């Protein structure tokens, strides 16, 4: 069993490679598609720049070489984690990303845990007490959660809890001069709730549907006939099995949290990668933009792999062929 | 959610009067089931009213959408200005109506573009199979793996901010889900016996596609298309909020929220109403999509 699992993982890892190569080609094409090319930032500054300076800049960046050479050089560098220097700060892109990564990871983790704690029990109780008031409320709330524009929800929470009630700070990660745990947690609350909303809505619905379909299965009848208590039957047989697809969905959505973080960080001025991304787009800092996009894509691919492996690991019925 | 009672009644009636039982065509059955979904019916009503109001904005709106009235700036909702005014004295209700025209239009057309493209790719992959399927699915996987919103933000930043471009950009980044669903449906239909039989008789490929395969994928496509309108509306609002979508002075629900963050404390109505419009619209669309799904695919009912 362990052997075939390792085989499965290695096979999936190998499959990741052509995928990442395909993504990198698209990314590279994207860089080239920017009007004005990578030296666009110079051209947009509005000042008249001596064409020879632009030429030497292009030569320095290797832009006058044929495209495929540029691509391979870029790819070789990217694989080692070198995404070039940021246009606006001239610092290595990877350094800037690593600097802000912990903040975003913190937010994503908080949102993930919060969503899991709320959505799963909600989904379970909705399924067990189908058609009850709780079920109805949960379904309605999850519809609302999916339909709500995330940034508007953030603005509304900010309006109510920060501006009007003053319970939580409006933005940022810490208050200057007070880096205590309480302060950090207070800053995390609103952005965390906002980021998690979509997933609470989605996961609770999915948990409910999954548990409902498991509860109808024959083996549940057998378990009850054996004489086990209802609670045991539901929890040990029902929920354990129903959790399997839900967990793999959760792993997949982990990557989506990154996209969501982009908006949430902007609304709450959270000093993470999402906000860095927006700023770099505004300032046309393309090395930084591409670096973050590549990182995001890698996360998506990676978490797809994790989701599949977790699913295969949890469900003993799946063979690894 | 009161499906259970009505289902039983239907059963009893059918058992008692077999001779009188009507032969119901699929479309009749569809409408019967759809009518039972109360939320979807309410949603259609609300959505129609909203769309109506937005469409007839030039007639209904009490003011011009860019009518500046510097004596009445920053008013909270009053009888004269149903939703208040902004910092230039423009009536918010009017702007919400006009913004709705833009946002709804973008949403619908972007969903159309995405669905069309997705159906094309999915159909080709599903129908031709083997190598073409392989290549197209690899392509779809790659497209799926790039985080959509960040990519959208980047592409919007260097394209012209005109409406058709925005529609195209949003649409071209939403086709993947439709493609997968269409491909899956086609693959499962292809294996069914009546298709193999048709092939054996010698029915031409084109005819098989149009008469047998397409009508069955139709349901999946329609549900997907409906839901993606909601997604497109939200995407447009996010882009406009970030300043990358519809540009002022053309109002859209998204760009009305653009500067609202700074004015939120003193003029909350400027933030509340446009966002509420988006919320209600997308909510209705989702309910309708849910109703459609319930009505179209009976195997999914009672989930």
Interface residues (C-beta under 8 A of the other chain):
Chain A: X18 X19 X22 X23 X26 X27 X30 X33 X34 X35 X131 X136 X143 X144 X146 X147 X148 X149 X150 X151 X152 X155 X156 X158 X159 X163 X209 X212 X213 X255 X256 X258 X259 X262 X263 X266 X267 X277 X278 X281 X282 X284 X289 X292 X293 X296 X297 X299 X300 X301 X304
Chain B: X1 X138 X139 X141 X142 X144 X145 X146 X147 X148 X149 X150 X151 X153 X154 X155 X157 X158 X230 X234 X237 X238 X241 X242 X257 X260 X261 X264 X265 X268 X271 X272 X275 X278 X279 X282 X283 X285 X286 X287 X290 X303
